[in-house]
Amino acid sequence: MPNSARLTISVKSKRGHAVPGRVGLVRRAARAAFAAGLRRLDGKVPVPGEYSLTVRLSDDAELQVLNLRYRKLDKPTDVLSFGGAGWEDGALAPAQIGLTDAELRYLGDLVISMDRCAAQAERAAHSFEAELSLLVVHGVLHLLGYDHESRSSKTAMWTAQQKALGDLDLLMPTTAHPERLH
């Protein structure tokens, strides 16, 4: 089997959020995050093959319901990630023993609020497309097991996030976004 990885992204939209151009933008951002976030050990992909994830473009109402159900926070949020089984900071976690290759290759699901995306883009004075790219990158990195709970994990996540954004020609100062995500 070749020592490579490909990413397939399924993009779903709540009615009214399927605007031409968004699907391609979401796919480009997800692939950039995947490439920046998937740590290769000794130059090898942890599990070579086809990876996949799903992105749902939605609104504040749906994100608030999901945020309450899964995070016990009764407010909308910008992006939620569901998955990350077996991943820790872009590499296979020690706890992955017993998971099948298929479980490791399905990264999970992202749900993004287009309402939050628009509001945050306006507040940050950059384009809607740049904000959507940031939210996709951030969410995909969570699916790869990155988090921002400790200083070291936060540094690793912001580094991978900046690499992906740079690959998309969307360099943003780290101080402009990390603390407002979620």
Buried (B, 14 or more C-beta within 10 A) or exposed (E): EEEEBBBBBEBBBBEEBEEEEBBEBBBBBBBBBBBBBBBEEEEEBBBBBEBBBBBBBBBBEBBBEBBEEEEEEEEBBBBBBBBBBBBBBBBBBEEBEEBEEEEBBBBBBBBBBBBBBEBBBEEBEBEBBBBBBBBBBBBBBBBBBBBBEEEEBBEBBBBBBBBBBEBBEBEBEBEEBBEEBB
